[in-house]
Amino acid sequence: MYGKKVEISGINTSTLKTLTNEEMIELFKEYHNGNKEAKDKLVEGNLKLVLSILKRFKTNENNINDMFQIGCIGLLKAIDNFDLSLNVCFSTYAVFLIKGEILRAFRDETPIRVSRSTKDIAYKIITYKEKYYNTYGKEPTNKEIADTLGIEEYFISYALTSLKEPISIHTPIYNDGGDTIYLLDQIATPKAEYDKETLLSLKKALSKLKERERTIIYSRYIMGKTQTELSDELNISQAQVSRIEKTALENIKKFVA
């Protein structure tokens, strides 16, 4: 995400012009006096602003051009509605309209509908992580994000997942050289019902796990943390986290059976 380069087909982004504040003021005066060419120059002089905002979003090669065009719609709205008398920097005003158009497009194109509030939180998390990284050169912990944004720690993973593209249930998620585990294997059937005896057996099985195994299972399946995050927190390798998690799951199956 950080330092991401945006490639737009048909546009040499390295040659895009930028305007000084004085040039923008003069062009806005001309545009408000009916000079349509001034508007074209304002658009061309602010395309880099659209690109800089687009870098903040996770886009793929298939929709990057569409997202750029949508960002330009926000730019056009900003130019049409900008009021020189307010003595506000144009870029400050335009950023909100450009970002708003792109965010709206992301919400509308998602195949699986997620509440707008959840996605809003997800974008706040992304923005905070980016600012934190630019300041400290590292990712913030989930606790730091939760404390700053005033949300529950477990909700971070859920919110960020709402921005991900759907994947096939036949996608392989684990392979240690033996049998491959597919996403389908980890999905409970809608008809699955767990009686009190089963739940008690599961609770008893969890209590029999070693402390580190129990910590990893809780963090992975309740808090939604990644193996990489856990490796940093526990000061062990990601491979070790994976092995402990696998052993813990195997032990749970034995204890429950």
N, C-alpha and C positions, 0 to 999 in steps of 0.2 A: 504493500500500500504506500509506503513512504518513498518519495523520490520517483514515483511512477511516471513514465513517459507516455504521453497520449499521442497516438498516430491517427490523423484524420485523412481519409482518402481524398485526393484532389486538392489538398491544401498543404503547402510547404510551411509548416508551423514556425520554422526558423526565420522566415522572412516577414512574419506578421509585424505590422507597425504598432507602436504604442504612442499615445498622445500625452503631451504635458497638460497640466491642469489649465494653463492659459489657453492652449490650443482648443481644449474641450469647451471652455467658456465661450470662445469666439464662434465655434461651430454650433453650439446650442443657440446662440443669438441669431445666427444665420438661419438655422432650421426653424426657429420660432417666427422668423420673418418670411417663411415660405420657401426657403431654399432646400429642395429635396436632395440635392447632391451632398449637402452638409450632413444629412442623416446617414447617407451611405458611408461617408468618411467616419462618422461616429461609430457606426457598426464595425467597420474594418479596424478602427483603432482600439476596439475593446474586445476583439475576439480572443486575445490572450487571457483576458479576465475570465471568459467562459471556460477556456482550457484549464486554467488554474483551479477553478471550482470543480471541474470534471475529474481532476486528479484525486479528489477526496473520496470518490465513489468507486466501488468495486464493479467494473464493467468488463465485458468480454469483447472479442473482436467482432462478434456478430451484431452488437447493438451500440458500439462506441460512436458510430456516425449518427445514429438516430438520437442518441443522448446529446450529442453536440448540437444537432439541429434544434432539439427541444430547449437546450440552454440558450440558444440564440433567440428563441421566442421570448424567453424571459428578458434577454438583453433589449429586444425591440420594445417590450412593454416598459422597461425602465427608461429608455430614451424618450418614448412618447409621453411619459408621465412625470419626468424629472422637472423640478421647479428650481430655477436658478436663484430665485429670491430667498431661498431658505439657507443659502451659503453652506451647503453640505457637499462633501466630496461625492462625485457621481459614483465612484466605485463602491463606496459605503452603502449607497442606496441600491445600486444594481445587484450587489451580491445576494440580497435577500430574495429578489424576484427571480434571478437565475437559479439559485439553489432551490427555491420553491417549485419551479417548473420541473426540475430534474427529480426532486423528491416525489412529486405527484406522479411522474411517469413511472418511477420505480414501483410505487404502490400499485398503480393500475395494471402493470404488466406481469405482476407476480401470479403464477398459475394457481397457487393456493392462497386464499384470502386470509389475511391476518389483520387484526384490529389496528387501526391507525395509531392508537396510543402506544401499542407495543413497538411498532416500527419507529415511532418518534423517539422512544427511549433508546432503541437500537442505534439510531443515528447520533443521539447525544453521547452514547458510549463510544462510538467510533471517533467522534470529534474530540472527546476528552482524551482518548488514548493517543490520538495524533498529536495533540498539544503537549501532552505529558512526554511523549517520545521526543518531540522536537526540543523540549526543555531539558530533559534528563538523559536522553540517549538510550532509554530502555522502556519496556512496557510496564504500565502500572499493574499492581496486583488487583484481583477481584475485590478485595476488601477496600482498597483505596478508591476504586471506582464506585462501589456501593455507598461508601461513606460520603463521597463528594456529591453524587447525584441523588442521594436519599432514597435508594431502592434496596430491596433485599438482594443479598449476594447470589442466591440461587437463580434469580430472575435474569441475571446478565447473560448466561448461556442461552436461556430460552429466547430472550429478545434478539440476540445476534443470529440465532438459528432461523428466525423469521425472515431474514434477508437472503438465506441460502436457496439455491436452485434445488428443486426436487430431484431425487435420484432413484434409480431402479431398486426394487426390493431384492433383486438378484445381484446387487453389487457386493463383491467380496470385501469383508471388513477385517478378516484376520486369517493368516496362514503362517504356521510355524514349520512348514515342510511336510505336514501331514494333511489331515482333512481340512478343507477350506470352510470357514464359517461365513455365511452370507447374511446380509441384513435381514432377510426373511426369517432366518433362524432365531433372531432376537426379538421378533414381533409377536406379542401375545394375540391369540385369536379373540375376536369380539365376544365369543360365547364363554370365554374362560371365566370361571367363578372360583374364588378361593374361600374355602370355609375356614372357620376359626382354628381348626386343628392344623391346617396347612400353614396358616399365618403364624401360629405358635411354633411350629416346627422350623419355619424360616427364621423367626426371631431367636430361637435356641441355636440354630446353625450359625448365625451371625455372631452370637456371644462366644462361640467356640473358636472363632478365628483369632489369629494373632493380631495384636494391636495394629501393626502396620498394614496388614491385610484388610482389617476392618476400616481403617482410615482411608485406604485407597478405594475400596468399594463404595463407601459413603461419598467420598469426593467425586468419584466418577459418575455414579448413578443417581445421586441425590443433588449434589451441587453442580453437576454438569461440567466439571473441570476436565481439561485435556491431559493426556499422559505427559506432555511437555511441561505444562504448568506444574504438575505434581513432581516431576523430576527436579524442577528448580526449587520448589518448596521443601522437598525432602532431601535435597542435595544428593541425589542418586541419578543414574542414567535413565533415559527414557526406556531403554531395553529392560532394565531392572523393574521399572514400574509395570511394564507389560507382563513380565514373567510373574510378578507378585499377584497382579490382577487375575491372570489365568489360573494360578494355583488357588487363589481365594475362591474363584467361581467353581472350580472342580471340588474343593472342600465343601462348599455349600451344597452342591448336588449330593455328595456322599452323606452329609449330615441330615439332609431333608429326606433322602430315600429311606 
